[in-house]
């Protein structure tokens, strides 16, 4: 899940092939990004709006994030995570 927020209109450019870094996952994400559902406007009646000042995501996701981090580091070596 990706959250993108801006006070102005968001404009996306077409990706350059080198930005895929030979990854099919990156290629799919970049090439199909504009076709994915994007929330264009907010409706405060749906729920609380997250802002820099009002952001509880870190607390809500902390335990699952730590578990995920641990599992992923057991599955893949450190070299997998470094893109230098």
N, C-alpha and C positions, 0 to 999 in steps of 0.2 A: 504494500500500500504506500502510495506517495501522496504527500500533502503539498500543494503548491498554492501560495497565496501572494497577492499583489494588490496594491491600491490602484493600479492601472491595468489596461488591457494586456493580456499575455499573447505574445506572438512567438510561434515556433518556426524554426527553420528545418529544412530537410537535413538529415545527418550525412556526414562525410563517411565513406567506407572505412577509413582508418579509425574512426570513433567506435567501431564495433569490436576492436581489439581481438579479432578472430574468434569472437564468441557468438554463437547462434542465439543465446539468450539476450545479449545486448542488441543484436541485429533485430530480433523480434520486438523488443521493447521500444527501440528507437523508431523502427519503420511503422509500427502500428500505434504509436502513442496518440496520435491525433484522432484515431478511430475509437479510442477507449472513452468510456463515460467520464465526463468532466463536469463537476458541479459549477455552473456558470454564475449562479446567484444564491445567496444564503437566505433561508427562511428561519428567523429566530424562533418561531413557534415549534419547529422540529426538535430543537434542543439547544444546548449551550454552545456558543460559538467559541472556538479555540483561538486565542491570541497569544502573543508573547507574554503578556502579563497574566493571562488566565489559561494555563496549559497544564492539565493533569495527566497527559499521556505518559510522561516518564514514570510517574508513580503507578499508573494502571498497568504498565507493561513491564515493570522492573523484574518481577519474578520469572515471567515467561522468557524475557530477554536473556536473563542469566542462564536459564536452562538451555535455551536454544544455542547460545554462545558455547557452552560447555560441550554439547553434543556435536556441533559443527567442528569444533577443534579436535574432537576425537576422530571424526570421519576424514578430515583432510589435514595434510601437513602444513606447516607455516608457509612454505613456498607457494602453496595454492593461493593464499590470501594476499600475497605481495605482487603488485602489478608494475614493477619497475623495469 
